[in-house]
Each structure stands twice: as C-alpha cells, then as structure tokens.
Amino acid sequence: HRVRLYQLLASLGNHVISLDYQGYGDSTGWPTETGMATDAGIVWEWAKKRVRERAAMYVWGHSLGSAGATLFCQQLSKIGAPPSGLILEAPITNIIDASISHPFSYPFRFLPCFRELFVEALPEKFNSIDRINSLACPMLVLHGTQDGVVPIEHGRKIYDEGVRTRRSIKFHEFPEAAHKTIKDDPQSKVVIKEFLDATAVPSQK
C-alpha cells in the first residue's frame, strides 16, 4: 500500500519522505499525538534544509496518522509557517469515534458502559476535527466509501467542519475504495495532481 502510494506521488514529480512515527512500524515506543507531531517536525526541518527556497512542501496523514499530521500543521500554522497543503487520507475525527466504529470493537460496543469505561478512558484523544479551524493551509480530504476500518462519515465530518470554519478545503469520495486502496483508483492521481497544481508556489507552476 505505502510503496504504491509513494510511486504515484513520485510519478507526479514529487519527492516523498516517509517515517514510522513512535510506536508504529519499525519504531519503538507508543503512538501519541505529541510524539507524531514531534517526529514529523524533525523530518520537516531536515527536509527544509535540503530543498530550494520557496519549494512547495506538503504534509500527508493516513488513518490514525491523520491526527498527528493535523496537530503538526496546527503547530506550523501557529508560528506563521504553514505547509503548502495538508492531505488527509481516510482520516479519523477523533479516537473516540474511531474506536466505536472500528470492526474490532463490534463484539464489545453493546456492553453497558463500553464508551465510558473503555473508549473515553483512552489517554490520547487524537482529536483532528477540533483543530481544523486553526489550520492556515489548504486541505484535501480523500476517503473511500467502502472503508470498513474508518467509515467515510469521518472524512465527511472533517470536510463539513472545514467548510464551516475555513475556505480552502476539498473533499473527494472514491466509490469503490477501501481503507488502503484509494491510490488504486485512477481518479486519485487526477485529484491529487489538481490539488498540488492549485496550491504549489508560483515558481513551481
């Protein structure tokens, strides 16, 4: 999934830098919002030193990683240095809604006090939707209608919040795509290219 996505982005003329945030992939530790944003910041600063001045730089977050990407973009926005754009693929609104809708929770979600004892007690909230209004960069939200891990309602809610609180946000639904197959839809390349072309700095157009 990841490699084919990177190949798609590279075919559009982009350099792609990917990382395993804390607690994911080959990295040790436990995934937290702060940890994700910290890891992203280290990679971001490394990349900034190696690109030409005013080069377009984007942040991409998938699934749970969308929360860390949103927090990182919020941090950049607060210091007046937002990225050229934020792309969220199959994003979650927050960990509470994601946990309740996740297939693994199905056998337990009907238990008394499931939400209070198990979901709301989670130490990390991964609350993307409440940060949308503080982002100072264009956004693109991608979601498959057949996503059985993070239902498309998450993406729709993030888009609706973006429309309510900001101007520059686009949303695209992929009718046959599941949680990791958006990049297999031929339309995905078109949608991503249009967003990149529209948000790139003038010197790149």
N, C-alpha and C positions, 0 to 999 in steps of 0.2 A: 504493500500500500504506500508506504513512505517513499520508497525509491521511485516508483512510477509517478508519484506526485512531483517529486523533485525534477524528474526528467521532463515533465510537462512544463514546469516553470522555467527550466533551463532552455527549453525549446522556444520560449518567448523572449530569450535574450537576457535572462536574469542569472545572477549568481545566487546560490542558495546556501545558507549556513543553517544547520540544524543542530539541536542539542537535546540530550537526555537530561531533563531537569531532575532535581533531587528526588530520589525515590522512584524514578522511572527508568526503564531500560537498563543500561549498564551502570547507572549512577547509584550511589549508596544514599542512605537517609530515608526521609519520609516526605511525600509531596505536600507542600504548603503553598498558599498564595504568595506569601512573602518570599519563600525560597525560590519559587518560579520566577518572580519578578527580579530577584537578585541575580539569578543565573542569567536571565535574559539581558540584564544590564551589563554584565561582564562581557558577554558575547557582542552586544551592541557597541560598546566602547572599543572593543578590539576591531570590529568591522569598520567603524567610523575612521579609524586611523589609516585604513588601507583603501579607502575609496576616494574618488576625486571630490573636490569641493562642490556642494550642492547636488550631489548624486541622490537620486530617489532611494529611500530605504523604507522597507515595509516590515510590519510585524504580522505573523500568521499564527493563529492558535486553533487547535483542533480538539473538540470534545472537552475534557477536563482542562486541557491546556489553554482553552479559550479564556478561562477565568484569570490565569496568570498573565496571558497576553493583554487582557483588558486592564488589569491592575498596572502593568508596566507602562502601557500607553497613557494611563491616567497620570502616572508619575512624570512621564516626559511632558505631558500637557501642562502640568502644574509649574514646571520650570521654563515654560515657553519654548520647548524644543520637541514638539510632537513629530512622530514619523510621517512619512508621505501618505500612509494609509494603514488601516488595520483590517485584516481579512479574518473572519471567524468562520470556521468550517464545522458544521454540526455542533454549535455552541450550546452550553448549558446556561440557564438563567441563574441558578444557584444550586448548591449541593443538596439542599432540602428537596427541591422539586425533582432534581436528577435522581436522587436516591429513591424517592417514591415511585418514579416512573421506570426505574431500571428493572430489567427482567429478573435479576437475582432477588429483588425484594418481593416478588409476587407471592411466594408462599407465606410471607410474614406480614404483608401490609394490612391484612384484615384483622390482625390481632389487636386486642384492646391496648390503647396507649402506645401503639407502634411508633407513631410520629413523635410523641413526647419523649419516650424512653430511648429510642434508637436513632431517629433522624435528627431531631432538634438538639440532641446531646452531642452531635459531632462537633469537635473543636474548631474545625475550619468550615467557613460558610461558602467560600468560592462564589461570592455574590457579584456576578458580572452585571446584571441588569441595573443595579443601583448606581453603577459607575458610568453608564452610557452618557448621561447628561454632562459629564465633566471632561469628556474627550474632545480634543481640539483638532482631530484629524478625520478625513473621510473614512467611511466604513463600508465594507462589503460583507454580507452575511450569506453563506451558502448552506443549504440543508436539503437532504433527500426525504421525499415523502414516505419512503419505505424504511426509514431509520427505526430499528427496533431497540436501540440502546439509548439514544437521546431523541425522543419523539420530536417531530418537526414543530410542535407547538412551542418548544423552547426558542427556536430560531424566529418564529413569528412574533413571540412576545418581545424579544430583543429588538426586532425591527420596529414594532409598534412603539416601543419606548423611545427608540431613536427618532422616529417621525414626530413624536410628541415633544421631544426636548431639543432636537437638533435638526439641521437641514441636510447635511451631506451623508446620507446612508442609503444603500441599495440592498435589495434582498432578492435572491433567486432560488426558486424551488426546482429540484430535479425529480421528476415524476417517478423514475424507476430506480433511483439511487438509495442505497442503504448507508450504514454508518461510515463505511470506509470506501465507498465506490463512486463518490461524486466525480472523481477525476477520470473515471471510465466513460462518463457521458461526454460525447463530442462537444456538446454545448458549453461544457465547463471551460474549455480553452478559450472560447469566444468571450464568455462572460468575464473571465479573469483579465484577458487582454484589454477589453474595453475599459475596465476599471483602472488598470495600470496606465493605459494611454491617457485617460482623463485626469489622472492625479499626478503624473510624472512632472518634474520641474520643467520649465520651458526649454532649458538647454538640451533635454533629452528627447523632445518631440520632433 
